[in-house]
Amino acid sequence: MVRLVSLVALLAVCLGGAPQKRKGRPLDVELLEPVMRRSGEDILIDGRLRNCAAKPIRGLVLVFDFMAPGRQVVTTYRGALDEELLEPGQESEFRMQVKAPPRVVAIQVAASDEEGRDLRVGNPGPFVIQ
């Protein structure tokens, strides 16, 4: 009986001390169907994104980190969305074409707004270049 009580107490302490999932800041932008592919000496980037924030995003800028094997960032390119204002829930397409940097095998995506605030991105990659 003493062992049973000790076991229950031990389990209660272990389960009570288990790390809780933190509720972080909600997503601002989510990438939908991103495609990174080579075309000759260029890399073509296509996809859609959605504003997941409760407020409109003005002047959304996508930041593409081009990575070599081992996730080493070789170079970074930035590109603004055509839409000046992205309303909550609104989706937008993006396209970018850049000359392929040497040794690049994957791309990771970040975002900021016109005021330079970093935005939280859902599904940021890294994405393998096809």
N, C-alpha and C positions, 0 to 999 in steps of 0.2 A: 504494500500500500504506500509506503514511504517512497519507494522508487517511482511509482505512478505519479504521485504528487510532484516529485522532483522533476520528472520528465515533462509534465504539463507546464510547470513553472519555467523550465528551460526553453520549451517551445514558445511560450508566451513572450519571453525576453527576446528570443531570436526573431520572432515574427514582428514584434513591436519595434525592434531596432533595424528592421530591413529598410533600405533606402526607398523613399517614396519617389515616384515620378514627379519631376518638377514641371510645373506649368510655366514654360518660357513665354517669351513674347510671341504673339500669334504671327503667322506668315503675312508678309506684305504682298508678295508676288509668287506665283507658282508657274513653273515652266511646264508646258504641255507639248508632248510630241516633238522634242528637240531632235534634230538630225544634223550630224557633223560628217561631211564626206569630202573626199579629195576629188578634184577635177583638174587633171593635168598638174600644173604647178600651183594651183590655188586650193584653198579650203573653203567650201561653201557651208554656211550655217543657216539653217531654216528652222522655224518653229513657231509656236504660239505661246502666249502667256496670259495669265489672268490676274487681275487686281483682287487679292483676297482681303485687303485692308478695309476697314470701315469708312475710310476717308478717301477722296480722290488723290491720285498721285500725279503731280505736275512735273513734266520734264524727266521722265524715266530714262535712265542711262543703263545699258547692260555692259558689264565688264567681263571680258572673256580672257581667262588665264590659259595660255597654251602651254602644255606640259610635256616634258620628255619622260622617258621611262623612269620610274622611281618617284613620280609626281613632282619633279623639279620644274618650277615655272621658268620657261624660256623667255616668253614675252607676254605682254598684255595689250589687248585692243579694247577700245571703248566704242560703243555705238548707241546713239539716241534713237528712241522710238519715233515713228512718224507722227503719232498722236501727241499733241502737247499735253493733253489731260486725259487720264485713264480713270474712269469712274469706278466705284466699288462694283465688283462682279463682272466688269467689262473685260472682254478678251481682245487681244491684238496679235497680229502676226509680225514676225521680224525676219529679216534676211540680211546676211552679211557675206561678203566675199573678200578674202585676204590672200596675199601671197603666202604660201606655206613656209613657216619658219623651219629651219633644219631640226631634225630629230624629234619633232612633235608627234605624239601619238594619242593625246587626249586633251579635252577642253573642260574646264570648270567655269561656271557662270556665277557672277555676283551682280548686284544692282544697287543703284543709288538714285536719289532724286535730284532736281535742279539745284537744291541747296547743299548738295554734297552729303546728305545723310545716308548712311548705309541702310539698305532695306533687307529684311529677312526673306530669303529665297527658298521656296520649296522645290525639291528635285534639282539641286544645283549641279549634279554630276559628281565626279568627272565622267565625261562621255568619251568613249573610244571613237576615234576618227575612222570612218569606214573607207 
